[in-house]
């Protein structure tokens, strides 16, 4: 359990000592770990609920501090893995929904967007009644780690615990723009999106479908890479059946991996955000972008409940943390960026990854393009005013892998960070203020998130 916290924060293991209070309940279920922090797994001293609706038992009072050790009434790693890997959702999945989805994707190529959106609105009609994950952004995993860090501060009787700040050069949060190119129309529209993004000095990734949808030429791939944008493999043929059956998936994965080598792509995204994370080890990519944070409005529901990257075996998952453009425009019939701005605000409160999907296929009209341009302008302003880091997914992958190998060590001078890339890393400190976690980042940029303090000299909190 200690490893989970030290891997999230990259803090010294000696500062976080956890033990498990047993015995645990026989079955998995839902419970709280502090107000509003819904967990799924087994817990000690109580039988968890079978569903997330209604009042849930709060195990926070059952956590014990003893001799510098935090005794948790649940297995931290199990609960975090249950959420990140959507194991709670798999146990409750409906075979009827799976059958319906297969039928839909069989006829989907024959349906116009106007017909599809009516079918999808009917399918998602109950989304507002879903109690978990929490809409519009779920940060349960991040809150679990914050609560554990607060308990560790008390158990260790220290005022602060050092760790490696989440992003390089003290950036407050991170953002990536991604484009799923689904049709020939999307291929033709891609240069226009690159022009829009270049105007704001933002580089995106383009997810390319290798087979059946359109011809993938070297000229097109080079036109993306030569402008500093990134090429990502998007499924195999976008038929919605990639994860339908294990043997077929493994056959397709070989072809997908081959296209990854041909495209020079280090990243992958499955069509329609379908996924089975336990199968990801067959994909020969450095990172994946197929897992939503909250999937209330996706054909496969669930969600990883975190706004931070995390490892699924050897692959780094960069979760999708905002609503897709198709959903915003066609399900909500909303052409403002109000929802995107609200989600970005919530993600930034946790200093997380802002991940956006915009389809070149669906931004052909003036209303869609105006909305996307407004989003780009908003992100560019946040970069200038709030210090967010906007980069391609591949750069995020390289940074997060470097950070995963860094260590905070202490010598006669004080704490410092060691490891490849540490010259870009910032030493941070977690402390408690008014019962909440508070972060201080040792960096030179002027940061403005709500709970980061900059400047090691005076630790002045900047609001």
Backbone torsions as a table, in degrees:
resi	resn	phi	psi	omega
1	UNK	NA	-34.8	-179.8
2	UNK	-59.1	-37.0	-177.9
3	UNK	-60.6	-36.9	-177.5
4	UNK	-60.1	-43.3	-179.4
5	UNK	-71.2	-44.9	-178.4
6	UNK	-66.4	-31.6	177.2
7	UNK	-71.4	-37.0	179.3
8	UNK	-67.7	-47.5	-175.8
9	UNK	-93.6	-19.9	-169.6
10	UNK	55.7	51.5	178.9
11	UNK	-107.9	161.6	177.6
12	UNK	-60.6	131.7	-179.0
13	UNK	-61.7	-27.0	-179.1
14	UNK	-66.2	-19.1	-177.5
15	UNK	-91.0	-7.6	178.3
16	UNK	-131.6	103.9	-179.8
17	UNK	-118.7	118.5	-175.8
18	UNK	-119.5	148.5	172.0
19	UNK	-134.4	162.4	-176.5
20	UNK	-107.2	123.7	175.4
21	UNK	-84.6	123.7	-176.0
22	UNK	-119.8	167.5	1.4
23	UNK	-82.8	154.9	177.7
24	UNK	-90.1	159.9	178.0
25	UNK	-61.1	154.2	-178.0
26	UNK	-70.9	-30.4	-175.6
27	UNK	-120.3	159.4	174.4
28	UNK	-78.1	154.1	176.2
29	UNK	-175.7	-172.2	-175.2
30	UNK	-100.8	140.9	174.4
31	UNK	-156.0	167.1	179.2
32	UNK	-102.2	150.0	171.3
33	UNK	-125.6	74.2	-169.7
34	UNK	95.4	159.1	-176.1
35	UNK	-59.3	125.9	175.0
36	UNK	78.6	1.7	-179.9
37	UNK	-103.8	92.9	-175.5
38	UNK	-84.0	122.1	179.3
39	UNK	-109.3	160.1	174.9
40	UNK	-134.0	123.8	-179.9
41	UNK	160.9	-154.8	177.8
42	UNK	-103.9	145.3	-179.5
43	UNK	-135.4	161.5	-178.2
44	UNK	-92.2	143.3	172.2
45	UNK	76.9	5.3	-178.0
46	UNK	-162.0	150.2	174.5
47	UNK	-92.0	116.8	-177.9
48	UNK	-67.4	160.0	-177.7
49	UNK	-76.9	148.3	178.5
50	UNK	-77.1	-16.5	-179.7
51	UNK	-137.8	155.3	-176.4
52	UNK	-81.7	-7.6	-179.7
53	UNK	-75.0	152.8	175.8
54	UNK	81.1	178.3	-179.7
55	UNK	-66.6	135.2	179.2
56	UNK	-112.7	146.9	178.2
57	UNK	-66.8	133.8	180.0
58	UNK	-98.8	116.1	-176.7
59	UNK	-86.9	0.6	-177.5
60	UNK	-55.6	-40.9	-178.7
61	UNK	-66.9	-16.9	-179.6
62	UNK	-89.0	-6.6	175.6
63	UNK	-74.1	134.5	-176.8
64	UNK	-120.1	141.1	177.1
65	UNK	-107.2	125.1	-175.1
66	UNK	-148.2	110.5	174.6
67	UNK	58.5	39.9	179.7
68	UNK	86.3	-0.8	-178.5
69	UNK	-111.6	140.4	175.1
70	UNK	-96.8	117.8	175.5
71	UNK	-91.6	107.9	-177.6
72	UNK	-92.8	141.2	178.9
73	UNK	-85.1	24.1	175.6
74	UNK	-160.0	160.7	178.2
75	UNK	-83.1	107.6	-174.9
76	UNK	-56.7	-46.9	-178.3
77	UNK	-62.7	-41.7	-179.6
78	UNK	-62.7	-45.4	-178.2
79	UNK	-65.0	-45.6	179.9
80	UNK	-62.9	-43.0	178.4
81	UNK	-64.4	-39.4	177.6
82	UNK	-57.5	-36.7	-178.9
83	UNK	-81.1	-52.9	-178.1
84	UNK	-58.0	-43.5	-176.0
85	UNK	-90.9	6.3	175.4
86	UNK	60.1	33.0	179.9
87	UNK	-67.3	-29.9	176.3
88	UNK	-62.0	-36.6	-177.6
89	UNK	-74.8	-37.7	-179.6
90	UNK	-63.8	-37.8	-179.4
91	UNK	-67.4	-24.7	-177.5
92	UNK	-106.3	8.6	-175.5
93	UNK	-66.1	151.6	-177.4
94	UNK	-106.6	125.5	177.1
95	UNK	-64.0	-32.4	179.5
96	UNK	-63.1	-41.7	179.3
97	UNK	-64.7	-38.4	178.9
98	UNK	-62.9	-44.6	179.4
99	UNK	-63.2	-42.0	179.1
100	UNK	-63.1	-41.7	179.9
101	UNK	-63.4	-40.3	179.3
102	UNK	-62.9	-41.6	179.4
103	UNK	-64.5	-41.8	-179.6
104	UNK	-61.1	-46.1	-176.3
105	UNK	-74.5	-13.6	173.5
106	UNK	-70.2	-37.8	-177.4
107	UNK	-102.4	-4.7	-175.4
108	UNK	-53.6	-41.8	-179.0
109	UNK	-61.1	-20.0	-178.4
110	UNK	-88.7	-8.1	-173.7
111	UNK	-98.9	139.7	174.1
112	UNK	-77.4	164.6	178.9
113	UNK	-60.8	-38.5	-178.4
114	UNK	-63.3	-36.9	177.3
115	UNK	-73.6	-44.4	-178.3
116	UNK	-58.4	-41.6	-175.2
117	UNK	-67.1	-30.7	177.3
118	UNK	-70.9	-40.9	176.0
119	UNK	-61.6	-43.0	-177.6
120	UNK	-68.9	-37.7	177.4
121	UNK	-62.0	-39.2	176.8
122	UNK	-65.6	-43.4	-178.1
123	UNK	-63.0	-37.1	-176.2
124	UNK	-93.7	14.9	-171.3
125	UNK	-60.4	-23.5	-176.7
126	UNK	-101.2	11.5	-169.6
127	UNK	-62.4	-32.7	-177.3
128	UNK	-70.5	-16.2	179.6
129	UNK	-88.8	-4.9	-179.3
130	UNK	-73.2	123.2	-175.2
131	UNK	-83.8	-20.7	-175.3
132	UNK	-154.7	140.9	-5.5
133	UNK	-62.1	170.7	-173.8
134	UNK	-84.9	124.5	178.9
135	UNK	-86.3	144.0	5.9
136	UNK	-94.9	-7.3	175.0
137	UNK	-139.7	132.3	178.1
138	UNK	-107.6	123.5	-179.4
139	UNK	-120.0	31.2	-175.9
140	UNK	-56.9	-48.4	-179.5
141	UNK	-58.4	-43.9	-178.9
142	UNK	-66.0	-37.0	177.2
143	UNK	-68.3	-36.8	177.1
144	UNK	-59.9	-43.9	179.6
145	UNK	-67.8	-37.5	177.2
146	UNK	-63.0	-45.0	179.5
147	UNK	-62.0	-40.4	179.4
148	UNK	-67.1	-37.3	177.5
149	UNK	-66.0	-40.0	177.4
150	UNK	-61.8	-43.5	177.8
151	UNK	-64.5	-36.6	179.0
152	UNK	-66.0	-37.8	176.2
153	UNK	-59.5	-43.6	180.0
154	UNK	-68.8	-43.2	-177.7
155	UNK	-64.6	-37.8	-178.5
156	UNK	-82.6	-10.9	-177.1
157	UNK	55.5	45.5	177.8
158	UNK	-121.4	156.5	-178.9
159	UNK	-87.2	-19.4	-178.7
160	UNK	-157.2	154.4	175.9
161	UNK	-126.5	127.0	-178.1
162	UNK	-78.6	149.5	175.3
163	UNK	-157.0	169.2	178.2
164	UNK	-85.4	121.6	-179.0
165	UNK	-57.3	151.8	-170.2
166	UNK	-64.6	-34.1	-172.1
167	UNK	-127.8	157.2	-176.4
168	UNK	-71.4	155.5	178.2
169	UNK	52.2	28.4	175.8
170	UNK	72.1	18.6	178.6
171	UNK	-57.6	140.2	-175.3
172	UNK	-74.2	-35.9	177.7
173	UNK	-153.3	-177.0	-178.3
174	UNK	-135.3	152.5	178.4
175	UNK	-140.0	140.9	172.5
176	UNK	-130.7	141.0	174.2
177	UNK	-106.3	131.7	-177.7
178	UNK	-132.7	144.2	-177.4
179	UNK	-128.3	114.0	175.1
180	UNK	-84.9	114.0	-178.7
181	UNK	-93.5	104.7	-170.3
182	UNK	-98.5	-26.0	-174.9
183	UNK	-139.3	175.0	176.1
184	UNK	-59.6	-34.8	176.5
185	UNK	-60.0	-39.5	178.0
186	UNK	-64.4	-36.4	176.3
187	UNK	-61.8	-45.7	-178.5
188	UNK	-66.7	-30.9	-177.2
189	UNK	-84.3	-14.7	-174.7
190	UNK	-59.1	-43.7	178.6
191	UNK	-59.3	-34.3	178.9
192	UNK	-65.6	-41.1	177.9
193	UNK	-64.8	-39.2	177.7
194	UNK	-62.5	-38.7	176.8
195	UNK	-61.8	-44.0	179.4
196	UNK	-60.4	-45.0	-176.1
197	UNK	-71.4	-36.4	177.1
198	UNK	-61.9	-31.2	178.7
199	UNK	-64.4	-23.8	178.7
200	UNK	-108.8	9.9	-179.4
201	UNK	56.0	47.5	178.7
202	UNK	-124.5	129.4	178.5
203	UNK	-109.3	136.7	-175.1
204	UNK	-118.7	176.1	171.2
205	UNK	-109.7	148.1	176.9
206	UNK	-116.9	119.2	-179.1
207	UNK	-89.4	116.8	-171.0
208	UNK	-106.4	127.9	176.2
209	UNK	-80.8	119.4	-172.8
210	UNK	-71.0	-35.1	-170.9
211	UNK	-126.3	146.5	165.6
212	UNK	76.1	-39.8	-173.4
213	UNK	-70.1	-41.4	-178.0
214	UNK	-165.3	166.2	178.1
215	UNK	-78.5	127.3	177.6
216	UNK	-100.8	104.5	-177.5
217	UNK	-97.2	156.0	175.1
218	UNK	-62.4	-33.7	179.3
219	UNK	-62.2	-41.2	179.5
220	UNK	-66.9	-46.4	179.4
221	UNK	-60.2	-42.6	180.0
222	UNK	-67.2	-33.5	179.8
223	UNK	-65.5	-28.2	176.2
224	UNK	-77.1	-51.4	-175.7
225	UNK	-67.2	-38.5	-176.0
226	UNK	-64.9	-20.5	178.9
227	UNK	-94.8	6.7	177.7
228	UNK	87.1	9.1	175.8
229	UNK	-91.0	174.9	-171.1
230	UNK	-120.5	143.4	177.6
231	UNK	-103.2	130.4	179.0
232	UNK	-127.3	143.6	177.2
233	UNK	-80.0	129.9	-177.8
234	UNK	-114.0	92.7	177.5
235	UNK	64.2	-155.8	173.9
236	UNK	-114.4	-55.0	179.3
237	UNK	-134.2	4.8	174.9
238	UNK	61.7	38.2	178.9
239	UNK	-94.6	-0.4	178.4
240	UNK	80.9	6.9	-174.7
241	UNK	-113.3	13.0	-174.0
242	UNK	-57.7	-40.1	-175.2
243	UNK	-104.3	19.6	-175.3
244	UNK	-68.6	-41.2	-175.4
245	UNK	-146.8	137.6	-168.6
246	UNK	-61.0	-47.5	-177.5
247	UNK	-62.5	-41.7	178.8
248	UNK	-67.1	-38.2	176.8
249	UNK	-59.8	-45.1	-178.8
250	UNK	-63.5	-36.8	176.8
251	UNK	-64.4	-45.7	179.9
252	UNK	-67.5	-35.4	-178.7
253	UNK	-60.2	-36.3	177.6
254	UNK	-61.9	-43.6	178.2
255	UNK	-66.8	-41.6	178.7
256	UNK	-60.6	-44.7	179.0
257	UNK	-62.0	-37.4	178.0
258	UNK	-64.1	-42.8	177.0
259	UNK	-65.0	-35.1	177.3
260	UNK	-59.2	-42.1	178.0
261	UNK	-67.3	-40.8	179.9
262	UNK	-64.9	-42.1	-178.3
263	UNK	-77.6	-12.9	-173.2
264	UNK	66.7	35.6	-174.1
265	UNK	-101.5	135.2	176.5
266	UNK	-101.7	-3.3	-176.9
267	UNK	-125.1	160.0	-177.5
268	UNK	-140.5	148.4	168.4
269	UNK	-142.6	133.5	177.8
270	UNK	-79.2	153.9	177.7
271	UNK	-65.7	141.4	173.9
272	UNK	60.3	15.8	-176.8
273	UNK	57.4	30.9	168.3
274	UNK	-72.8	146.7	-176.8
275	UNK	-165.2	152.2	164.4
276	UNK	-138.0	100.6	-170.5
277	UNK	-63.8	-24.8	179.4
278	UNK	-69.6	-11.3	178.1
279	UNK	-99.7	-4.0	-173.1
280	UNK	-60.3	-22.1	-176.3
281	UNK	-66.0	-13.7	177.0
282	UNK	-82.0	-9.9	-179.4
283	UNK	-92.5	128.0	-176.4
284	UNK	-95.6	65.5	-179.7
285	UNK	-132.4	158.5	178.9
286	UNK	-80.4	-34.9	180.0
287	UNK	-141.6	160.5	177.9
288	UNK	-128.8	152.8	178.4
289	UNK	-135.7	46.3	-173.8
290	UNK	-107.2	-3.6	-171.0
291	UNK	-107.5	117.9	177.0
292	UNK	-74.5	155.0	172.0
293	UNK	-71.5	-47.7	174.1
294	UNK	-132.8	126.0	-172.8
295	UNK	-113.5	33.5	179.9
296	UNK	-58.7	-33.2	-173.9
297	UNK	-113.1	26.9	173.7
298	UNK	-113.8	151.7	179.7
299	UNK	-55.5	-38.5	174.1
300	UNK	-101.0	111.7	-176.2
301	UNK	-81.1	174.0	-175.0
302	UNK	128.1	-136.5	-179.2
303	UNK	135.1	147.0	-174.5
304	UNK	-88.3	-7.8	170.4
305	UNK	62.7	27.7	175.4
306	UNK	-145.1	151.9	175.6
307	UNK	-108.8	15.6	177.8
308	UNK	-112.9	149.0	171.2
309	UNK	-60.4	154.2	176.6
310	UNK	-152.8	156.4	-177.4
311	UNK	-90.4	135.1	169.6
312	UNK	-113.8	90.8	-171.3
313	UNK	64.8	-123.6	-178.2
314	UNK	-87.4	-11.4	-176.4
315	UNK	-94.5	136.6	174.3
316	UNK	-89.8	124.9	177.1
317	UNK	-90.1	125.0	172.4
318	UNK	-106.5	94.8	-171.6
319	UNK	-66.4	152.2	174.8
320	UNK	-84.1	114.2	-169.2
321	UNK	-109.7	0.0	176.8
322	UNK	-128.7	165.1	-179.3
323	UNK	-70.0	137.8	179.2
324	UNK	-66.6	151.9	-179.8
325	UNK	-60.3	-39.9	-179.7
326	UNK	-59.0	-43.8	179.8
327	UNK	-64.4	-44.6	-179.0
328	UNK	-60.1	-47.8	-174.4
329	UNK	-78.9	-40.2	-169.2
330	UNK	-102.7	-26.6	177.6
331	UNK	-93.4	-47.5	178.8
332	UNK	-85.8	-15.6	-175.0
333	UNK	53.4	44.4	-175.5
334	UNK	-120.3	122.9	-179.6
335	UNK	-113.0	17.5	171.6
336	UNK	-95.1	175.1	175.8
337	UNK	-110.2	21.9	-177.0
338	UNK	-61.3	-44.4	179.8
339	UNK	-65.1	-44.4	177.9
340	UNK	-58.7	-43.4	-179.5
341	UNK	-63.9	-39.5	178.3
342	UNK	-64.7	-44.3	178.8
343	UNK	-63.8	-42.2	178.6
344	UNK	-60.6	-41.4	178.5
345	UNK	-60.5	-44.9	-179.7
346	UNK	-66.7	-38.6	177.8
347	UNK	-65.6	-41.4	-178.8
348	UNK	-66.9	-27.5	176.9
349	UNK	-61.7	-27.7	178.0
350	UNK	-103.7	6.1	178.3
351	UNK	60.4	37.3	-172.0
352	UNK	-95.3	-165.8	-177.7
353	UNK	-94.3	119.7	174.1
354	UNK	-90.5	109.3	-176.1
355	UNK	-119.5	124.1	-172.7
356	UNK	-121.3	135.7	171.6
357	UNK	-110.3	121.1	173.0
358	UNK	-128.3	125.6	-177.1
359	UNK	-90.3	125.7	173.1
360	UNK	-57.8	-26.2	-179.2
361	UNK	-68.4	-24.5	-170.3
362	UNK	-112.8	7.5	-178.9
363	UNK	-116.6	39.6	-178.1
364	UNK	-82.5	-26.1	-177.6
365	UNK	-89.4	164.5	-174.6
366	UNK	-64.6	-36.2	-178.1
367	UNK	-65.5	-44.4	179.7
368	UNK	-65.1	-43.6	-178.4
369	UNK	-67.4	-36.2	177.1
370	UNK	-64.3	-39.5	178.4
371	UNK	-64.9	-43.0	-179.1
372	UNK	-67.7	-38.2	177.6
373	UNK	-64.0	-38.0	176.8
374	UNK	-64.0	-38.0	177.2
375	UNK	-65.3	-44.2	177.9
376	UNK	-59.7	-42.8	179.3
377	UNK	-63.8	-38.6	179.4
378	UNK	-65.1	-43.9	179.2
379	UNK	-66.1	-40.8	178.2
380	UNK	-62.2	-36.9	177.6
381	UNK	-68.0	-40.0	177.6
382	UNK	-65.0	-34.5	176.1
383	UNK	-62.9	-41.4	-178.5
384	UNK	-75.7	-43.3	-172.4
385	UNK	-90.2	-32.9	-172.9
386	UNK	-114.7	-6.4	174.9
387	UNK	76.8	30.8	175.8
388	UNK	-77.3	155.8	-178.3
389	UNK	-105.4	116.4	179.5
390	UNK	-106.9	118.4	-173.1
391	UNK	-149.4	168.7	176.9
392	UNK	-73.6	157.7	178.6
393	UNK	-57.3	-37.4	180.0
394	UNK	-61.5	-37.6	177.7
395	UNK	-68.6	-37.8	176.9
396	UNK	-63.4	-42.8	178.4
397	UNK	-58.8	-46.5	-179.0
398	UNK	-64.2	-40.6	179.1
399	UNK	-65.4	-47.8	-174.5
400	UNK	-64.5	-33.6	176.7
401	UNK	-69.3	-39.0	175.0
402	UNK	-63.4	-46.7	-179.4
403	UNK	-59.7	-35.4	-178.6
404	UNK	-65.0	-17.0	179.8
405	UNK	-103.4	-4.2	-178.9
406	UNK	-79.2	155.9	178.5
407	UNK	-134.4	144.4	172.0
408	UNK	-96.5	120.8	-177.5
409	UNK	-126.8	160.9	-178.0
410	UNK	-123.9	136.1	173.5
411	UNK	-128.7	-163.5	-176.4
412	UNK	-66.1	-19.9	179.5
413	UNK	-85.4	-39.0	-178.2
414	UNK	148.8	-163.2	-179.4
415	UNK	-76.5	143.4	172.1
416	UNK	-155.0	168.2	-176.0
417	UNK	-105.4	135.8	177.1
418	UNK	-120.4	149.5	176.7
419	UNK	130.3	161.2	178.5
420	UNK	-58.0	132.0	-179.4
421	UNK	84.9	2.5	-176.4
422	UNK	-65.0	-18.9	178.0
423	UNK	-65.5	-20.1	178.1
424	UNK	-96.1	-12.2	-174.7
425	UNK	-83.1	154.3	177.6
426	UNK	-117.5	135.1	175.0
427	UNK	-76.7	127.9	-178.1
428	UNK	-123.9	163.5	-179.3
429	UNK	-134.8	132.1	175.4
430	UNK	-98.2	130.7	178.1
431	UNK	-141.3	177.2	-178.6
432	UNK	-111.3	136.6	174.7
433	UNK	-142.9	119.2	178.6
434	UNK	55.2	39.1	177.3
435	UNK	79.2	5.1	-179.2
436	UNK	-122.0	158.2	177.5
437	UNK	-71.2	143.5	178.4
438	UNK	-136.3	132.7	-178.5
439	UNK	-109.8	137.8	173.2
440	UNK	-117.7	126.2	-177.3
441	UNK	-112.0	125.9	178.6
442	UNK	-80.9	85.0	-175.9
443	UNK	-145.0	161.7	179.4
444	UNK	-87.5	-30.6	178.1
445	UNK	-62.7	154.0	177.6
446	UNK	-87.9	101.8	-174.6
447	UNK	-93.8	149.0	-176.5
448	UNK	-132.3	32.2	172.4
449	UNK	-75.7	169.5	-173.1
450	UNK	-73.4	-23.1	-176.5
451	UNK	-133.2	32.5	172.9
452	UNK	-116.4	133.9	175.2
453	UNK	-111.5	137.4	-177.0
454	UNK	-119.3	156.0	-178.8
455	UNK	90.2	99.9	-176.3
456	UNK	-67.2	-22.7	-173.8
457	UNK	-65.6	-49.3	-175.1
458	UNK	-116.0	-4.3	-179.2
459	UNK	49.3	34.0	-177.9
460	UNK	-71.0	128.7	-179.8
461	UNK	-81.8	129.1	-179.9
462	UNK	-104.4	120.7	-176.7
463	UNK	-101.9	NA	NA
